[in-house]
Amino acid sequence: MLRIAGLDITDDAILALVTRLRRADHDEQADTIVGALMSLQTEVALTPPDQLVILTVLDEPPAGLDELRAVLQEHVGRVRDGLV
């Protein structure tokens, strides 16, 4: 399990996210997540560009990633509106 955007993401959901990122040629973001797992980190910090990339691959999120999509959408919206 890994925390992304403050949410506990299951191993199956992480695999689904990394797979989607790789299929969309977003290897940098996939490598960030895989690197965190390999170094036994418990949390991944996402940059604003990382958040946008992840949102693009979660347009129709699989089970376990719908809450991540909602949290990222809310945060990106706040940044866009100058609230953060």
C-alpha positions in Angstrom: 0.0 0.0 0.0 1.2 3.5 -0.8 -0.2 6.9 0.0 -0.8 9.2 -2.9 -2.4 12.6 -2.4 -3.1 11.7 1.2 -5.0 8.5 0.2 -4.1 4.9 0.9 -3.9 3.2 -2.5 -4.0 -0.6 -2.7 -1.3 -2.5 -4.6 -3.8 -3.5 -7.3 -4.8 0.1 -7.8 -1.2 1.2 -7.9 -0.5 -1.4 -10.6 -3.5 -0.2 -12.6 -2.2 3.4 -12.3 1.3 2.6 -13.3 0.1 0.5 -16.3 -2.1 3.4 -17.5 0.8 5.9 -17.1 3.1 3.6 -19.1 0.6 3.0 -21.9 0.1 6.8 -22.2 3.9 7.3 -22.4 4.1 9.0 -19.0 7.1 7.0 -17.9 8.4 9.7 -15.6 5.4 9.7 -13.4 5.2 5.8 -13.5 8.9 5.7 -12.5 8.2 8.1 -9.6 5.6 5.7 -8.2 7.6 2.6 -8.9 10.7 4.2 -7.3 8.7 5.0 -4.2 7.6 1.3 -3.9 11.1 0.0 -4.6 12.6 2.3 -1.9 9.9 1.2 0.6 8.5 4.8 0.9 5.0 5.0 2.3 4.0 8.1 0.5 4.5 9.7 -2.9 4.6 13.5 -3.3 3.2 14.7 -6.6 4.1 17.9 -8.3 1.3 19.9 -10.0 2.4 18.6 -13.4 2.4 15.0 -12.0 -1.2 15.6 -10.8 -2.3 16.8 -14.2 -0.7 13.8 -16.0 -2.3 11.4 -13.5 -5.7 13.0 -14.1 -5.4 12.5 -17.8 -5.0 8.7 -17.4 -7.9 8.6 -14.9 -10.6 10.0 -17.1 -12.5 6.7 -16.5 -10.8 5.4 -13.3 -10.8 1.8 -12.4 -12.0 0.6 -9.0 -9.8 1.9 -6.3 -8.7 5.0 -8.2 -11.9 7.0 -8.4 -11.3 8.7 -5.0 -7.7 9.6 -6.1 -9.2 11.2 -9.3 -11.7 13.2 -7.2 -9.0 14.5 -4.8 -6.6 15.4 -7.6 -9.4 17.2 -9.5 -10.3 19.2 -6.4 -6.6 20.2 -5.7 -5.9 21.1 -9.4 -9.0 23.3 -9.4 -7.9 25.1 -6.2 -4.5 25.7 -7.7 -6.0 27.0 -10.9 -8.3 29.3 -9.0 -5.5 30.7 -6.9 -6.8 29.2 -3.7 -3.7 27.2 -2.8 
